[in-house]
């Protein structure tokens, strides 16, 4: 890499790290936020949900907007909005202002993530350089999730929950100040007009889908509001597909969704995010409701998982460059599945913590290999004019996967305990529910890796993986 490429890499990776920190930093601080602003317990979850809805619902739209109107300007504008919304959240005096700040933070994340990734993929040519850059990105994003949880606890205990917001402000200001000089991709790479009907239907569909999944995780899959939201999301996404087939300048060209690398790369990524984030939920139940550990001890235990994902990210680029995306998806998925299924053996004594730590470290390595391979596969073979769209699709996959996993695994636990969170159930019942969900979790990731690798291999043999998309 040239000196300029290294500086660009540091700037873009730093911004993605900050976004990842911002995603998780408030999780630990939520009780303090509720006490400080007078949130009721039933409404406190909206601090997280407001962010998730905006981040997931607008990611695909902003990914395409980056292609149409310039990635550099969207990236800088998104970082400026992230800094301003973080300041608003840190100074909020009422629940309404705080929720508005979280929505704006989600919108900023929806702009920064695909625009930053598109700048990253176009700054490095396809091959080992791009693979390594995406591997480092994966490592830092994973480190950001872990750092956010730890930093949120420290700032809340030592200073105030408000610093979980305010810590973003100087970082965002520094990125906004440096980006104009370092980033050169300010040109408009696609001159089509914005597909407004497509934008409205896909954004509405994703918002309804994420809300329905979140509501189902809280109230159960029989909740009529959750089912209505999921139904509305499905109708809008079908409408989006029909709009795109007829549009002269579609938001998402139908042909791109026929590319095996896009379809099966994103399918593998969806399952990778859904299974790993939901595994954290399952092991939290185990550590706290079966072994009786505190929230702090639970967070420290997951630091080992964070180390595993960082290691996987550092290795991911090299592994993909040497063995290819298809083989890495298969290998990473197999490692994650093997490590996960070993957790079925967990028992009620404290000595089982060593199995948990070893399995989560190894599983974290496998999961990040799978995620890096998904990102490389889903963005490869596409022209620069569609990198914003490709990274927008990949980011949307990440957000939906994170949202999807916990409600599904919670429903499996509920079949054994009567409650998705295990509340009121005996430790033995919680352990039984967690064991069943862990087994399903491992089966899902192995099946996804096998199917994606098979379909990608079949496309390679038929010559369909790399056909051009206009």
LINNORWO-V439533 format. One record per residue. N is the residue number from 1. RES is the residue in one small letter. PSI is psi as a letter, one per 20 degrees, with the letter a starting at -180 (NA if undefined). D_LAST is the distance of its C-alpha to the last C-alpha in whole Angstrom. Layout:
# LINNORWO-V439533
<<N/RES/PSI/D_LAST> <N/RES/PSI/D_LAST>>
This chain:
# LINNORWO-V439533
<<1/x/q/30> <2/x/r/31> <3/x/g/33> <4/x/g/30> <5/x/h/28> <6/x/g/31> <7/x/g/32> <8/x/g/28> <9/x/g/28> <10/x/g/32> <11/x/g/31> <12/x/g/27> <13/x/h/29> <14/x/h/32> <15/x/h/30> <16/x/h/29> <17/x/g/32> <18/x/g/34> <19/x/h/32> <20/x/g/33> <21/x/g/36> <22/x/h/36> <23/x/h/35> <24/x/i/38> <25/x/h/40> <26/x/i/42> <27/x/g/42> <28/x/h/46> <29/x/i/47> <30/x/g/46> <31/x/h/50> <32/x/h/51> <33/x/g/48> <34/x/g/50> <35/x/h/53> <36/x/h/53> <37/x/i/51> <38/x/k/53> <39/x/p/50> <40/x/q/51> <41/x/h/50> <42/x/h/48> <43/x/i/46> <44/x/h/46> <45/x/i/43> <46/x/i/41> <47/x/g/41> <48/x/g/38> <49/x/h/37> <50/x/g/36> <51/x/g/34> <52/x/g/32> <53/x/g/31> <54/x/g/30> <55/x/g/28> <56/x/h/26> <57/x/h/26> <58/x/j/24> <59/x/g/22> <60/x/g/19> <61/x/g/19> <62/x/h/20> <63/x/g/17> <64/x/h/14> <65/x/h/17> <66/x/h/17> <67/x/h/14> <68/x/h/15> <69/x/j/18> <70/x/p/19> <71/x/h/19> <72/x/g/23> <73/x/h/24> <74/x/h/23> <75/x/g/25> <76/x/g/28> <77/x/h/28> <78/x/h/28> <79/x/h/30> <80/x/g/33> <81/x/h/33> <82/x/g/33> <83/x/g/36> <84/x/g/38> <85/x/h/37> <86/x/g/39> <87/x/g/42> <88/x/g/42> <89/x/h/42> <90/x/h/45> <91/x/j/47> <92/x/p/47> <93/x/i/50> <94/x/q/49> <95/x/h/47> <96/x/g/45> <97/x/g/44> <98/x/g/43> <99/x/h/41> <100/x/g/39> <101/x/h/39> <102/x/h/37> <103/x/g/34> <104/x/h/34> <105/x/g/33> <106/x/g/31> <107/x/g/29> <108/x/g/29> <109/x/g/28> <110/x/h/25> <111/x/g/24> <112/x/g/25> <113/x/g/24> <114/x/h/20> <115/x/g/20> <116/x/g/23> <117/x/h/21> <118/x/g/17> <119/x/h/20> <120/x/g/21> <121/x/h/18> <122/x/i/17> <123/x/h/21> <124/x/p/21> <125/x/q/19> <126/x/p/18> <127/x/b/21> <128/x/h/25> <129/x/g/25> <130/x/h/22> <131/x/g/24> <132/x/g/27> <133/x/g/26> <134/x/h/24> <135/x/g/28> <136/x/h/30> <137/x/g/28> <138/x/g/29> <139/x/g/32> <140/x/h/33> <141/x/g/31> <142/x/g/34> <143/x/h/36> <144/x/g/36> <145/x/g/36> <146/x/g/39> <147/x/h/41> <148/x/g/40> <149/x/g/42> <150/x/g/45> <151/x/h/45> <152/x/g/45> <153/x/g/48> <154/x/g/50> <155/x/h/49> <156/x/g/50> <157/x/g/53> <158/x/h/54> <159/x/e/53> <160/x/q/51> <161/x/h/48> <162/x/h/47> <163/x/i/46> <164/x/h/44> <165/x/g/42> <166/x/h/43> <167/x/h/42> <168/x/h/39> <169/x/g/40> <170/x/h/41> <171/x/g/38> <172/x/g/35> <173/x/g/37> <174/x/g/37> <175/x/g/33> <176/x/h/33> <177/x/h/35> <178/x/h/34> <179/x/g/30> <180/x/h/30> <181/x/h/31> <182/x/h/29> <183/x/p/26> <184/x/i/24> <185/x/m/20> <186/x/i/21> <187/x/q/19> <188/x/p/16> <189/x/i/13> <190/x/p/11> <191/x/j/13> <192/x/q/12> <193/x/q/15> <194/x/p/16> <195/x/n/16> <196/x/g/20> <197/x/g/21> <198/x/g/18> <199/x/g/20> <200/x/g/23> <201/x/g/23> <202/x/h/21> <203/x/g/23> <204/x/g/26> <205/x/g/26> <206/x/h/25> <207/x/g/29> <208/x/h/30> <209/x/g/29> <210/x/g/31> <211/x/g/34> <212/x/g/35> <213/x/g/34> <214/x/g/36> <215/x/h/39> <216/x/h/39> <217/x/h/40> <218/x/h/43> <219/x/i/44> <220/x/q/43> <221/x/i/41> <222/x/i/43> <223/x/p/43> <224/x/h/42> <225/x/g/40> <226/x/g/38> <227/x/h/38> <228/x/g/37> <229/x/g/34> <230/x/g/33> <231/x/g/33> <232/x/h/31> <233/x/g/28> <234/x/g/28> <235/x/g/28> <236/x/h/26> <237/x/h/23> <238/x/g/23> <239/x/h/23> <240/x/g/20> <241/x/g/18> <242/x/h/19> <243/x/g/18> <244/x/h/14> <245/x/h/14> <246/x/i/16> <247/x/p/14> <248/x/h/12> <249/x/m/11> <250/x/q/12> <251/x/g/13> <252/x/o/11> <253/x/p/9> <254/x/h/11> <255/x/h/8> <256/x/h/9> <257/x/i/12> <258/x/i/13> <259/x/p/12> <260/x/h/16> <261/x/h/16> <262/x/g/15> <263/x/g/17> <264/x/h/20> <265/x/g/20> <266/x/h/20> <267/x/g/23> <268/x/g/25> <269/x/h/24> <270/x/g/26> <271/x/h/29> <272/x/g/29> <273/x/g/30> <274/x/g/31> <275/x/h/34> <276/x/g/35> <277/x/h/35> <278/x/h/37> <279/x/h/39> <280/x/g/41> <281/x/g/42> <282/x/g/44> <283/x/h/45> <284/x/g/46> <285/x/g/48> <286/x/g/50> <287/x/h/51> <288/x/h/52> <289/x/i/54> <290/x/g/55> <291/x/i/56> <292/x/k/56> <293/x/q/55> <294/x/r/54> <295/x/h/51> <296/x/g/51> <297/x/h/52> <298/x/g/49> <299/x/g/47> <300/x/h/48> <301/x/h/48> <302/x/i/44> <303/x/h/44> <304/x/g/44> <305/x/g/41> <306/x/g/39> <307/x/h/41> <308/x/g/39> <309/x/h/36> <310/x/g/36> <311/x/g/37> <312/x/h/34> <313/x/h/32> <314/x/h/33> <315/x/h/33> <316/x/g/30> <317/x/g/28> <318/x/g/30> <319/x/g/30> <320/x/g/26> <321/x/h/26> <322/x/g/29> <323/x/i/29> <324/x/q/25> <325/x/g/23> <326/x/g/24> <327/x/h/28> <328/x/h/28> <329/x/g/27> <330/x/g/30> <331/x/g/32> <332/x/g/32> <333/x/g/32> <334/x/g/35> <335/x/g/37> <336/x/g/36> <337/x/g/37> <338/x/g/40> <339/x/h/41> <340/x/g/41> <341/x/h/43> <342/x/h/46> <343/x/i/46> <344/x/h/48> <345/x/i/51> <346/x/q/51> <347/x/a/55> <348/x/i/57> <349/x/q/59> <350/x/i/58> <351/x/i/57> <352/x/i/54> <353/x/h/52> <354/x/h/52> <355/x/g/50> <356/x/g/48> <357/x/g/47> <358/x/g/47> <359/x/h/44> <360/x/h/42> <361/x/g/42> <362/x/g/41> <363/x/h/38> <364/x/h/37> <365/x/g/36> <366/x/g/34> <367/x/g/33> <368/x/h/31> <369/x/g/30> <370/x/g/28> <371/x/g/27> <372/x/g/26> <373/x/h/24> <374/x/g/22> <375/x/g/21> <376/x/g/20> <377/x/g/18> <378/x/i/16> <379/x/j/15> <380/x/q/14> <381/x/j/12> <382/x/q/9> <383/x/r/8> <384/x/h/11> <385/x/i/9> <386/x/j/9> <387/x/h/12> <388/x/g/14> <389/x/g/13> <390/x/g/13> <391/x/h/17> <392/x/g/17> <393/x/g/17> <394/x/g/19> <395/x/h/22> <396/x/g/22> <397/x/g/23> <398/x/g/25> <399/x/g/27> <400/x/h/27> <401/x/g/28> <402/x/h/31> <403/x/h/32> <404/x/h/32> <405/x/g/34> <406/x/g/37> <407/x/h/38> <408/x/g/37> <409/x/h/40> <410/x/h/42> <411/x/h/42> <412/x/g/43> <413/x/h/46> <414/x/h/47> <415/x/h/48> <416/x/h/51> <417/x/i/52> <418/x/i/52> <419/x/p/50> <420/x/h/46> <421/x/i/48> <422/x/j/51> <423/x/p/53> <424/x/i/57> <425/x/q/56> <426/x/q/58> <427/x/h/57> <428/x/g/57> <429/x/g/55> <430/x/g/52> <431/x/g/52> <432/x/g/52> <433/x/g/49> <434/x/g/47> <435/x/g/47> <436/x/g/46> <437/x/h/43> <438/x/g/42> <439/x/g/43> <440/x/g/40> <441/x/g/38> <442/x/g/38> <443/x/h/37> <444/x/g/34> <445/x/h/33> <446/x/g/34> <447/x/g/32> <448/x/g/29> <449/x/g/29> <450/x/g/30> <451/x/g/27> <452/x/g/24> <453/x/g/26> <454/x/g/26> <455/x/h/23> <456/x/g/21> <457/x/g/23> <458/x/h/23> <459/x/h/19> <460/x/g/20> <461/x/h/23> <462/x/i/20> <463/x/j/17> <464/x/i/15> <465/x/h/15> <466/x/k/12> <467/x/q/10> <468/x/q/7> <469/x/p/4> <470/x/NA/0>>
